[in-house]
Amino acid sequence: MASSVRTQVGYNTAKRRALEALARVPDRWWTVEDWAHASGIAPKRRMYTYALRLASYDLVARAAISGRVIYRITPEGLARLEWLRVNSAARFTPK
């Protein structure tokens, strides 16, 4: 039987990549297309759904300008990114 210990590889990978892209220029508002390109998340349609999820966690701020939805990282997002960086090698043991 396989080991009961799983690494979190992949579990927070997309979140970390998305937040790191926004954290490079924290005061900039990003379109989903630019954000997807900067973070390397493909296809772009995946980024639209993921952006809404991160906004629901208050990790990114969401606004609309001229009919376009834009995002930028929040202080909570920066704190979560720091936590992800520190705990990137953490392990998860299911009960």
Secondary structure, DSSP 4 states (H G I P E B T S, - for coil): ---S-EE-TTTTHHHHHHHHHHHTSTT--EEHHHHHHHHT-SSHHHHHHHHHHHHHTTSEEEEEETTEEEEEE-HHHHHHHHHHHHTTT-EE---
